Amino acid sequence: MMVFIPHEVGPIRPPSEAGSLLIRATRNCPWNKCQFCPTYKQVRFEKRPVEDVIRDIDRAAAYHGDQFQTAFLQDANSLIMKTPDLVRVISHLKEKFPSVRRVTSYARARTVARKTVEELKQLHEAGLSRLHIGLESGYDALLEYMKKGVSSELAIEAGQKVKQSGISLCFYVILGLGGRLRLEGEETWRKHALETARVLNAVNPDYIRVRTLTIKEGMPLYEKLLSGEFEKASGAEVVREEELLIENLEVTSRFVSDHSTNVLMDVRGKLPEDKEHMLSIIRRYLELSEEEQLNFRLGTLFGVLGYAPNYRTFNDFFDPSKRQQVTAVIEEMEAREPGSAGKLVERLNTMLI
């Protein structure tokens, strides 16, 4: 059944904002060239008139009442608004929803870098609590290949400004972003991990959230995959990359793996305290055979999608009863069509983005 909502809502938000009030401050993405993103392709970026956003907040308050504790400003880059306009929007939101304790938004590093620390402090004082910024990688050659439109140094500048302002900072990293590319004559996965760690160490964001590259139709990268120019990394290769990244982190950030595209969602914790525990999970996974890794991934995807049998955690894989049930499903699939389990993993992965 379709639910009527009397205010405009955009297409996406972070998983951590699942229970948040969504207010659309801008429409779509002003950059919209990233090779790995399908979300805003074929649609034009628009700055919404401030009065329209204010009116939406009023409608949301009348419809929902004061039931939210968190709010998220959509779409991809709300900070592209003029600072006084955004201050007005946030202030009005806090006035109409006095129970809201956290207001967050996506932002591009280039846009943030154009703001002064004083402007960011004004936004923080108005009520902006956290910014979600897609770092994706700290490796400049890979950022250029993916047409991110941001350099590692610009990301460092933006991140440090956010930290100085008092706003909580969440940097996103895409595991496997380089696939099996060789840029500048080197293995890209290694440079991706090491250079990303360099940027994260320079900024020390409050949160590091990882996502794993998943390619689907509608992404510019999809055409490169079909042509053979780009080849995806395997699950084990992505986890090996994650291991190198974590090994080289010297931060006090919270490392979060809260997206089902990730092979190991159990790899999470507070750094540096939980580093060795996180690495122990990764190394235990890498000791598994390819067959066992496929079994674990398929069982995990079953759990994400609510199917049975499944694995909810990595430890579940070592439960003989659960493992036997997932193995039986895979054996039945493979008897009907050899290779079907791996194909199903690919299909299910694309359903998650």
C-alpha positions in Angstrom: 0.0 0.0 0.0 1.4 3.4 -1.0 1.8 5.8 2.0 1.2 9.5 1.4 3.8 11.8 2.8 3.0 15.6 2.4 6.6 16.7 2.0 9.3 15.9 -0.6 11.6 13.0 0.1 14.7 12.0 -1.9 15.8 8.6 -3.0 18.6 7.7 -0.6 20.0 8.1 2.9 22.7 6.4 4.9 21.8 3.1 6.7 22.4 4.8 10.0 19.6 7.3 9.2 17.0 4.6 8.7 14.8 6.0 11.5 15.4 9.7 10.7 13.1 12.4 9.5 14.1 13.0 5.9 14.0 16.6 4.6 15.0 17.3 1.0 17.1 20.5 0.9 18.4 20.0 -2.6 17.6 17.6 -5.4 20.0 15.1 -6.8 23.8 15.6 -7.1 25.7 18.7 -8.5 28.7 16.5 -9.6 27.0 13.3 -10.8 30.1 12.0 -12.7 31.3 9.2 -10.4 31.8 6.0 -12.3 30.6 3.8 -9.5 27.3 5.6 -8.6 24.0 5.0 -10.4 21.8 7.0 -8.1 21.3 10.4 -9.8 22.2 9.6 -13.4 19.9 11.2 -16.1 18.4 13.7 -13.6 19.4 17.4 -13.2 20.7 18.9 -9.9 18.4 21.6 -8.4 18.7 23.9 -5.4 15.3 24.0 -3.9 14.0 27.4 -2.9 14.5 27.9 0.8 10.9 28.8 1.3 9.9 25.4 -0.2 12.1 23.6 2.2 10.7 25.6 5.1 7.2 24.8 4.0 8.1 21.1 3.8 9.4 21.2 7.4 6.1 22.8 8.5 4.2 20.1 6.6 6.3 17.3 8.1 5.7 18.7 11.6 2.0 18.8 11.1 1.9 15.3 9.7 4.4 13.5 11.9 4.3 15.5 15.1 7.4 15.7 17.3 8.3 12.0 17.1 11.8 12.1 15.7 15.1 12.3 17.5 17.2 12.4 14.3 16.9 14.2 11.0 18.8 13.8 7.7 19.0 16.6 5.0 18.9 15.2 1.5 20.1 14.8 -1.3 23.8 14.3 -2.1 25.2 17.7 -1.1 23.1 20.0 1.1 26.2 22.1 1.9 26.1 23.5 -1.5 23.4 25.8 -0.2 24.5 29.3 1.0 25.5 29.1 4.6 22.8 31.6 5.8 20.1 29.6 3.9 21.2 26.3 5.4 21.4 27.8 8.9 17.8 29.0 8.5 16.7 25.5 7.4 18.4 23.8 10.3 17.2 26.3 12.8 13.6 26.0 11.6 13.9 22.2 11.7 15.1 22.3 15.3 12.3 24.7 16.2 9.5 22.6 14.7 11.0 19.3 16.0 12.3 20.1 19.5 13.0 16.4 20.1 15.5 16.1 17.3 19.0 15.7 18.9 21.0 15.0 15.7 20.9 16.6 12.2 23.1 15.1 9.5 23.7 15.5 5.8 25.8 14.2 2.9 28.4 16.6 1.6 31.1 16.7 -1.1 34.6 17.3 0.1 35.1 20.0 -2.6 32.0 21.9 -1.3 33.1 21.6 2.3 36.6 22.8 1.5 35.1 26.0 0.0 33.4 26.8 3.3 35.4 28.6 6.0 35.8 27.0 9.4 33.7 29.9 10.8 30.8 29.0 8.4 31.0 25.4 9.5 30.9 26.5 13.1 27.7 28.5 12.3 26.1 25.4 10.9 27.2 23.4 13.9 25.7 26.0 16.3 22.5 26.0 14.3 22.2 22.2 15.0 24.2 20.4 12.2 25.6 17.4 14.1 27.4 15.2 11.5 28.5 15.2 7.9 28.7 12.1 5.8 31.4 12.6 3.1 32.4 10.1 0.4 36.2 9.8 0.5 36.0 6.5 -1.4 39.8 6.4 -1.8 42.9 8.3 -0.9 44.7 7.2 -4.1 44.6 10.1 -6.5 45.1 8.0 -9.7 42.1 5.9 -8.7 40.0 9.0 -7.8 40.8 10.4 -11.2 39.9 7.1 -13.0 36.6 7.0 -11.1 36.0 10.7 -12.0 35.4 11.6 -8.3 36.3 15.2 -8.9 38.3 15.5 -5.7 41.9 15.0 -4.8 43.2 13.4 -1.6 44.6 16.7 -0.4 41.3 18.4 -0.9 39.6 15.6 1.1 42.2 16.2 3.9 41.5 19.9 3.9 37.7 19.4 4.0 37.9 16.7 6.7 40.2 18.8 8.9 37.9 21.8 8.6 34.9 19.7 9.7 36.8 18.4 12.7 37.9 22.0 13.7 34.2 23.2 13.5 33.0 20.6 16.0 30.8 18.8 13.6 31.1 15.0 13.7 32.7 13.6 10.6 32.0 10.3 8.8 34.2 9.3 5.9 33.1 6.6 3.5 35.6 4.2 1.9 34.8 1.8 -1.0 36.5 -1.5 -0.6 37.5 -3.1 -3.9 37.1 0.2 -5.8 40.2 -0.4 -7.9 39.3 -4.0 -8.8 42.2 -5.6 -10.5 43.4 -2.4 -12.2 47.1 -1.5 -12.5 47.4 2.3 -12.4 50.8 4.0 -12.6 52.3 0.5 -13.1 51.3 -0.8 -9.7 48.7 -3.0 -8.2 45.8 -0.6 -7.5 44.4 -2.4 -4.6 47.5 -2.0 -2.6 47.9 1.7 -3.3 44.2 2.2 -2.7 44.5 0.7 0.8 47.7 2.5 1.8 46.8 5.9 0.4 43.3 5.7 1.9 44.9 5.0 5.3 47.2 8.0 4.8 44.2 10.4 4.3 42.3 8.9 7.2 45.3 9.2 9.5 45.7 12.9 8.5 42.0 13.6 9.3 41.1 11.2 12.1 37.4 11.2 11.3 34.9 10.3 14.0 33.6 7.4 11.9 35.1 5.4 9.0 32.3 3.5 7.2 33.2 0.9 4.6 31.2 -0.2 1.6 32.2 -2.8 -1.0 32.1 -2.0 -4.7 29.1 -3.5 -6.4 28.5 -2.9 -10.1 25.1 -2.8 -11.7 23.5 -1.6 -14.9 23.1 2.2 -14.8 26.6 2.9 -13.5 29.2 4.2 -16.0 31.6 1.6 -14.6 29.2 -1.2 -15.8 30.1 -0.5 -19.4 33.8 -0.8 -18.5 33.1 -4.1 -16.8 31.3 -5.4 -19.9 34.1 -4.3 -22.2 36.8 -5.9 -20.0 38.5 -2.7 -19.2 37.6 -3.1 -15.5 37.7 -6.4 -13.6 36.2 -6.8 -10.2 38.2 -8.1 -7.3 37.1 -11.3 -5.6 35.7 -11.4 -2.1 39.0 -12.6 -0.7 40.9 -9.9 -2.6 38.6 -7.2 -1.1 39.1 -8.6 2.4 42.8 -8.7 1.9 42.7 -5.0 0.9 40.6 -4.3 4.0 43.3 -6.0 6.1 46.0 -3.8 4.7 43.9 -0.7 5.3 43.2 -1.5 8.9 46.8 -2.5 9.6 48.0 1.0 8.5 45.3 3.0 10.4 46.6 5.2 13.2 43.4 6.9 14.2 40.9 7.0 17.1 37.9 6.6 14.8 35.1 4.1 15.1 35.3 1.7 12.2 31.8 0.7 10.9 30.9 -2.1 8.5 27.1 -1.6 8.4 26.3 -2.3 4.8 25.3 -5.7 3.5 27.6 -5.3 0.4 30.5 -6.0 2.8 31.8 -9.6 3.1 32.6 -9.2 6.8 30.1 -7.0 8.6 31.6 -8.3 11.9 34.8 -6.2 11.2 33.9 -3.2 13.3 35.0 -1.5 16.4 36.8 1.4 18.1 40.4 2.1 17.0 43.0 1.4 18.1 41.5 -0.7 20.9 39.7 -3.2 18.7 42.3 -3.3 15.8 43.7 -6.7 16.6 40.3 -8.2 17.1 39.1 -6.9 13.8 42.3 -8.2 12.0 41.8 -11.6 13.7 38.4 -11.9 12.0 39.8 -11.0 8.7 42.7 -13.5 9.0 40.4 -16.2 10.0 38.2 -15.6 6.9 41.3 -15.6 4.7 42.2 -19.0 6.0 39.0 -20.5 4.5 39.0 -22.2 1.2 37.2 -20.6 -1.8 34.4 -23.1 -1.4 34.0 -22.1 2.3 34.1 -18.4 1.4 31.4 -18.9 -1.1 29.3 -20.8 1.4 29.7 -18.0 4.0 28.8 -15.2 1.6 25.7 -16.9 0.3 24.6 -17.8 3.8 25.2 -14.2 4.9 23.1 -12.9 1.9 20.3 -15.2 2.8 20.3 -13.7 6.3 20.3 -10.1 5.0 17.3 -10.9 2.7 15.4 -12.8 5.4 15.8 -16.2 3.8 16.6 -19.5 5.7 19.0 -21.1 6.3 21.5 -18.3 6.9 24.4 -16.8 8.8 23.9 -13.7 10.9 27.5 -13.4 12.0 30.9 -14.9 11.0 30.8 -17.1 14.1 27.5 -18.7 12.7 29.6 -20.2 9.9 31.4 -22.4 12.5 28.1 -23.7 13.8 28.0 -27.3 12.3 24.2 -27.3 12.2 23.8 -24.0 10.3 26.7 -24.7 8.0 25.2 -28.1 7.1 21.9 -26.5 6.2 23.5 -23.8 3.9 25.8 -26.5 2.4 22.8 -28.6 1.6 21.1 -25.7 -0.3 24.3 -25.0 -2.3 24.8 -28.7 -3.2 21.2 -28.9 -4.4 21.7 -25.7 -6.5 25.0 -27.0 -8.0 23.5 -30.4 -8.8 20.9 -28.6 -11.0 23.3 -26.1 -12.5 27.0 -26.1 -11.9 28.2 -22.6 -10.9 24.8 -21.4 -9.9 25.8 -20.5 -6.3 28.3 -18.0 -7.5 25.9 -16.5 -9.9 23.3 -16.2 -7.2 25.8 -14.3 -5.0 26.3 -11.8 -7.9 22.6 -11.3 -8.4 21.9 -10.9 -4.7 24.8 -8.4 -4.3 23.3 -6.1 -7.0 19.9 -6.1 -5.1 21.6 -4.5 -2.1 22.4 -1.1 -3.7 
